[in-house]
Amino acid sequence: MKDFWPNKARLALSVSLQSYEQALKDEFDQLYEESEKTRRMMTISLHDRISGHACRARVLDRFFTYVKKHEGVWFARKDEIAKWALTTPDITPKVDRQPASISGLPGRSS
């Protein structure tokens, strides 16, 4: 019988809840410290088959409660970040890249 769970899902489920919570806090603490000098953004990707487990809901609740205690933290969706960047061009860095054929990076090809 074919294994239903991909390797990444199996790995994510094998990490203890305490380790997952500590990893979230450690990443946030590092980025928060760095944000004194430059902007930082932390993203958390959630997948329904991994993060959708009831036991992980409490971890996320404790993590968000922890983060909310810090000054200057903004919780935003991707569209809100994009709107903010577009309305603050004076403080939003713009990178003009070479065409994709030269830079090897995805994006405009002209």
Summary of the structure (lengths in Angstrom):
residues: 110
radius of gyration: 18.5
end to end distance: 48.9
largest distance: 57.4
contacts: 188
relative contact order: 0.09
helix: 50%
strand: 0%
